[in-house]
Amino acid sequence: MVKPPLGFKVSQEEYAQLETAAQASGRTLGEWCREAILRRGSASDSEMHDPALAEIIGLRLLLVNVWGHWRRARR
């Protein structure tokens, strides 16, 4: 079953970026966008979220909280 085409709006700068990426991969803009959307839509949570980033953010929160308590205690 063929569904109607999808569409979305992008700025001129975004269009140029998409067009460059499509050309670099040797695909048409439509083919490249379709593959990118399908690849992102089928990616698992572990592929979309880098665990290292979560660790870095957690460490940052810990340091900010500890430093804030330490600074207030020194007053």
Backbone torsions as a table, in degrees:
resi	resn	phi	psi	omega
1	MET	NA	125.6	-179.5
2	VAL	-93.0	127.4	178.7
3	LYS	-96.4	161.8	177.2
4	PRO	-64.5	156.1	-178.8
5	PRO	-66.8	153.2	175.4
6	LEU	-95.6	156.9	178.1
7	GLY	-149.8	154.1	175.3
8	PHE	-155.0	159.0	-177.4
9	LYS	-99.9	143.1	175.5
10	VAL	-137.1	159.2	176.3
11	SER	-74.7	170.0	178.6
12	GLN	-62.7	-38.3	179.0
13	GLU	-65.7	-42.8	178.2
14	GLU	-64.3	-39.9	178.7
15	TYR	-60.9	-43.8	179.1
16	ALA	-62.1	-40.0	178.4
17	GLN	-64.6	-44.1	179.3
18	LEU	-64.2	-42.7	-179.7
19	GLU	-63.8	-40.7	177.9
20	THR	-63.4	-43.9	179.5
21	ALA	-63.8	-40.8	179.6
22	ALA	-64.9	-45.0	179.7
23	GLN	-63.3	-39.8	-180.0
24	ALA	-63.7	-29.5	-179.6
25	SER	-90.2	-5.4	-180.0
26	GLY	78.3	20.4	-179.3
27	ARG	-115.8	163.4	171.7
28	THR	-73.5	163.3	-179.8
29	LEU	-60.3	-42.3	179.5
30	GLY	-63.0	-44.3	178.4
31	GLU	-62.5	-44.5	-177.6
32	TRP	-64.0	-44.9	179.4
33	CYS	-62.8	-43.0	179.8
34	ARG	-60.0	-47.9	179.8
35	GLU	-63.5	-40.3	-179.8
36	ALA	-64.4	-42.7	179.8
37	ILE	-66.3	-45.1	-179.9
38	LEU	-66.4	-38.4	178.9
39	ARG	-64.3	-43.4	179.9
40	ARG	-69.0	-38.9	-178.8
41	GLY	-69.0	-26.0	-179.2
42	SER	-100.0	-0.6	-179.5
43	ALA	-70.5	140.6	177.7
44	SER	-77.1	167.5	179.0
45	ASP	-58.4	-38.0	-178.6
46	SER	-67.6	-28.3	177.4
47	GLU	-77.5	-30.2	-177.2
48	MET	-86.6	-24.5	-176.3
49	HIS	-119.0	120.0	-179.4
50	ASP	-80.9	119.2	-179.4
51	PRO	-62.8	-29.1	178.6
52	ALA	-63.3	-38.3	178.8
53	LEU	-64.1	-40.4	178.1
54	ALA	-62.4	-39.6	178.3
55	GLU	-65.7	-41.8	179.4
56	ILE	-63.5	-43.6	179.2
57	ILE	-64.7	-41.2	177.7
58	GLY	-62.1	-43.0	177.5
59	LEU	-62.6	-42.2	178.8
60	ARG	-60.7	-45.8	179.2
61	LEU	-61.2	-42.4	178.3
62	LEU	-60.1	-48.4	-179.0
63	LEU	-63.8	-42.1	179.2
64	VAL	-62.3	-43.5	-179.3
65	ASN	-68.2	-43.6	179.8
66	VAL	-65.2	-44.8	-179.3
67	TRP	-63.5	-38.8	178.7
68	GLY	-63.8	-43.8	178.0
69	HIS	-65.7	-42.1	-179.9
70	TRP	-63.1	-42.5	-179.7
71	ARG	-65.0	-41.0	179.4
72	ARG	-69.3	-34.5	-179.8
73	ALA	-68.8	-27.9	-178.7
74	ARG	-78.9	-12.4	-178.5
75	ARG	-75.9	NA	NA
